[in-house]
Amino acid sequence: MQNFILEAALTVLLTVPAYLVTILIIAAVRALIALRKGTGYAKQAFQKTFWNLFTEMLNPLNWF
């Protein structure tokens, strides 16, 4: 039982940073694409994309 809990904790600890990096990359690419419309729009696109994906990560139904 302890082995299972340790494996589950390690899985979460390794998956969360990887997902955060993926979110940052996706948001950065979207901001670079939106940069053609102006820097303000690019910043807004980055923030909107990041927070939408970040809140999806917090949804416990997506963990299974």
Secondary structure, DSSP 8 states (H G I E B T S, - for coil): -HHHHHHHHHHHHHHHHHHHHHHHHHHHHHHHHHGGG-HHHHHHHHHHHHHHHHHHHH-GGGG-
